[in-house]
Amino acid sequence: MGSFQYRALQANGAVAEGVLDAPSRQEALRVMEGRGLRPIRLSEAGSSGGAAKAKVKVESKSTANSASPSLKFSFGNSDKVSPKALEIFTRLLSSLLTAGVPLSRALVILTREASSPAAAVRWKQIHDHVVDGLSLADAMARFPETFPKVYVAMVEAGETGGFLDVVLGQIADFQASEKEMRSKVTTAMLYPIILLVLALAVLVFLLVFFIPRFQLMFAGFGAKLPLLTQMIVSTSEMLRGYGLFFVVGVFGAILLLRNWFISAQGRRTWEGLVLRAPVVGPLVARFAMLRFCRMLGTLLGAGVPLVNGLNVARRSIGNQILVDAVSNSIERVKEGKALGPSLGECRELFSGATLEMISVAEESGRLDQELVRIAALTELDLDRQLKTAVALAEPLMLFLIAGFIGTIFIGMVIPIFSLQDHIK
């Protein structure tokens, strides 16, 4: 039987401190929950307090180690929590808090019901940090690989406003919508990418294995080849002679571009080029506007103040140039101006009709509902645009494939007609 010092919140919001006897840390937590106390900090009395925290860390570590044998031959990173597990965690935590279950107990339940060993370890770490006195948002912020910044910001807003259960439910809905939208984009781009890969594979096969056979035949007659045929043969020789160096150069260029994209200047430059692209730019801007409106509408519907909601929603945009434009609008809202006119200068994101709808909704007190409605309509419009773009991309890719193969075929056939003169 050990003694535990605790600091907890009572039902009336007052802070209570004291000492209780319990055989274990988990039993002490159950005793506190039975008394209607919400734990803020719990540690063993005396000099063993540090040992208690060490014990928690050892238990977490042993849990991860005990799970590792079953994942030894699995593919991918076994220590990473999947987006699906995070969505389940968010929705269940919202349901438990709505039902009146204390936060620490809800985290214990979610740890026990985790869908994977990695998720169980992460939820237990969150639980231990919360019991040791951290807020839920601060505990999640220690694991950025699991909880994105936007996620943590929304949780922080919910904790501050006292409606964490509502915000968690909204986060789960937002995650489901984002997953569905990304799935649509991925599905739409899959077929054109497959066509492009096939086109490159066919082109390489023709240049490496097909052209050399014709080249030997032409060399036997000693005839001068047409310019188009000479270009094709030279490309084939270059690819066969320096193909390995070309592949290494491509990989080196990819690594350099990756490092450049990671840098702030490189990322900003690339995002600016993407926004100015003829077809891709408007799609990217509309997708960013969709995420902004859905996030802001979700937060306002959960009771988050407008300025706080804007600060969180701008992080969901993804494009730094657009984030900067929205940041300037937020400053005007802080000065007391209406949201619609404040967003008016960010024309890359918001059309005139969208700004008018936002202004009218703000005046009528339906801003949260209107923003969610705008996001839903924009998603439908984007879905149609993606289908149209894919429908145009498919014949374009087929045309390019036919053009490459046809050019090589014509370049190889033209000399065959001139060989008749040399044969005579």
Secondary structure in CASP SS format (residue, H / E / C, confidence):
PFRMAT SS
TARGET T0000
AUTHOR 0000-0000-0000
METHOD secondary structure of the structure
MODEL  1
M C 1.00
G E 1.00
S E 1.00
F E 1.00
Q E 1.00
Y E 1.00
R E 1.00
A E 1.00
L E 1.00
Q C 1.00
A C 1.00
N C 1.00
G C 1.00
A C 1.00
V E 1.00
A E 1.00
E E 1.00
G E 1.00
V E 1.00
L E 1.00
D E 1.00
A E 1.00
P C 1.00
S C 1.00
R H 1.00
Q H 1.00
E H 1.00
A H 1.00
L H 1.00
R H 1.00
V H 1.00
M H 1.00
E H 1.00
G H 1.00
R C 1.00
G C 1.00
L C 1.00
R E 1.00
P E 1.00
I E 1.00
R E 1.00
L E 1.00
S E 1.00
E E 1.00
A C 1.00
G H 1.00
S H 1.00
S H 1.00
G H 1.00
G H 1.00
A H 1.00
A H 1.00
K H 1.00
A H 1.00
K H 1.00
V H 1.00
K H 1.00
V H 1.00
E H 1.00
S H 1.00
K H 1.00
S H 1.00
T H 1.00
A H 1.00
N H 1.00
S H 1.00
A H 1.00
S C 1.00
P H 1.00
S H 1.00
L H 1.00
K C 1.00
F C 1.00
S C 1.00
F C 1.00
G C 1.00
N C 1.00
S C 1.00
D C 1.00
K C 1.00
V C 1.00
S C 1.00
P H 1.00
K H 1.00
A H 1.00
L H 1.00
E H 1.00
I H 1.00
F H 1.00
T H 1.00
R H 1.00
L H 1.00
L H 1.00
S H 1.00
S H 1.00
L H 1.00
L H 1.00
T H 1.00
A C 1.00
G C 1.00
V C 1.00
P C 1.00
L H 1.00
S H 1.00
R H 1.00
A H 1.00
L H 1.00
V H 1.00
I H 1.00
L H 1.00
T H 1.00
R H 1.00
E C 1.00
A C 1.00
S C 1.00
S C 1.00
P H 1.00
A H 1.00
A H 1.00
A H 1.00
V H 1.00
R H 1.00
W H 1.00
K H 1.00
Q H 1.00
I H 1.00
H H 1.00
D H 1.00
H H 1.00
V H 1.00
V H 1.00
D C 1.00
G C 1.00
L C 1.00
S C 1.00
L H 1.00
A H 1.00
D H 1.00
A H 1.00
M H 1.00
A H 1.00
R C 1.00
F C 1.00
P C 1.00
E C 1.00
T C 1.00
F C 1.00
P C 1.00
K H 1.00
V H 1.00
Y H 1.00
V H 1.00
A H 1.00
M H 1.00
V H 1.00
E H 1.00
A H 1.00
G H 1.00
E H 1.00
T H 1.00
G H 1.00
G C 1.00
F C 1.00
L H 1.00
D H 1.00
V H 1.00
V H 1.00
L H 1.00
G H 1.00
Q H 1.00
I H 1.00
A H 1.00
D H 1.00
F H 1.00
Q H 1.00
A H 1.00
S H 1.00
E H 1.00
K H 1.00
E H 1.00
M H 1.00
R H 1.00
S H 1.00
K H 1.00
V H 1.00
T H 1.00
T H 1.00
A H 1.00
M H 1.00
L H 1.00
Y H 1.00
P H 1.00
I H 1.00
I H 1.00
L H 1.00
L H 1.00
V H 1.00
L H 1.00
A H 1.00
L H 1.00
A H 1.00
V H 1.00
L H 1.00
V H 1.00
F H 1.00
L H 1.00
L H 1.00
V H 1.00
F H 1.00
F H 1.00
I H 1.00
P H 1.00
R H 1.00
F H 1.00
Q H 1.00
L H 1.00
M H 1.00
F H 1.00
A H 1.00
G H 1.00
F H 1.00
G C 1.00
A C 1.00
K C 1.00
L C 1.00
P C 1.00
L H 1.00
L H 1.00
T H 1.00
Q H 1.00
M H 1.00
I H 1.00
V H 1.00
S H 1.00
T H 1.00
S H 1.00
E H 1.00
M H 1.00
L H 1.00
R H 1.00
G H 1.00
Y H 1.00
G H 1.00
L H 1.00
F H 1.00
F H 1.00
V H 1.00
V H 1.00
G H 1.00
V H 1.00
F H 1.00
G H 1.00
A H 1.00
I H 1.00
L H 1.00
L H 1.00
L H 1.00
R H 1.00
N H 1.00
W H 1.00
F H 1.00
I H 1.00
S C 1.00
A H 1.00
Q H 1.00
G H 1.00
R H 1.00
R H 1.00
T H 1.00
W H 1.00
E H 1.00
G H 1.00
L H 1.00
V H 1.00
L H 1.00
R H 1.00
A C 1.00
P C 1.00
V C 1.00
V H 1.00
G H 1.00
P H 1.00
L H 1.00
V H 1.00
A H 1.00
R H 1.00
F H 1.00
A H 1.00
M H 1.00
L H 1.00
R H 1.00
F H 1.00
C H 1.00
R H 1.00
M H 1.00
L H 1.00
G H 1.00
T H 1.00
L H 1.00
L H 1.00
G H 1.00
A C 1.00
G C 1.00
V C 1.00
P C 1.00
L H 1.00
V H 1.00
N H 1.00
G H 1.00
L H 1.00
N H 1.00
V H 1.00
A H 1.00
R H 1.00
R H 1.00
S H 1.00
I C 1.00
G C 1.00
N C 1.00
Q H 1.00
I H 1.00
L H 1.00
V H 1.00
D H 1.00
A H 1.00
V H 1.00
S H 1.00
N H 1.00
S H 1.00
I H 1.00
E H 1.00
R H 1.00
V H 1.00
K H 1.00
E C 1.00
G C 1.00
K C 1.00
A C 1.00
L H 1.00
G H 1.00
P H 1.00
S H 1.00
L H 1.00
G H 1.00
E H 1.00
C C 1.00
R C 1.00
E C 1.00
L C 1.00
F C 1.00
S C 1.00
G H 1.00
A H 1.00
T H 1.00
L H 1.00
E H 1.00
M H 1.00
I H 1.00
S H 1.00
V H 1.00
A H 1.00
E H 1.00
E H 1.00
S H 1.00
G C 1.00
R C 1.00
L H 1.00
D H 1.00
Q H 1.00
E H 1.00
L H 1.00
V H 1.00
R H 1.00
I H 1.00
A H 1.00
A H 1.00
L H 1.00
T H 1.00
E H 1.00
L H 1.00
D H 1.00
L H 1.00
D H 1.00
R H 1.00
Q H 1.00
L H 1.00
K H 1.00
T H 1.00
A H 1.00
V H 1.00
A H 1.00
L H 1.00
A H 1.00
E H 1.00
P H 1.00
L H 1.00
M H 1.00
L H 1.00
F H 1.00
L H 1.00
I H 1.00
A H 1.00
G H 1.00
F H 1.00
I H 1.00
G H 1.00
T H 1.00
I H 1.00
F H 1.00
I H 1.00
G H 1.00
M H 1.00
V H 1.00
I H 1.00
P H 1.00
I H 1.00
F H 1.00
S H 1.00
L H 1.00
Q H 1.00
D H 1.00
H H 1.00
I H 1.00
K C 1.00
END
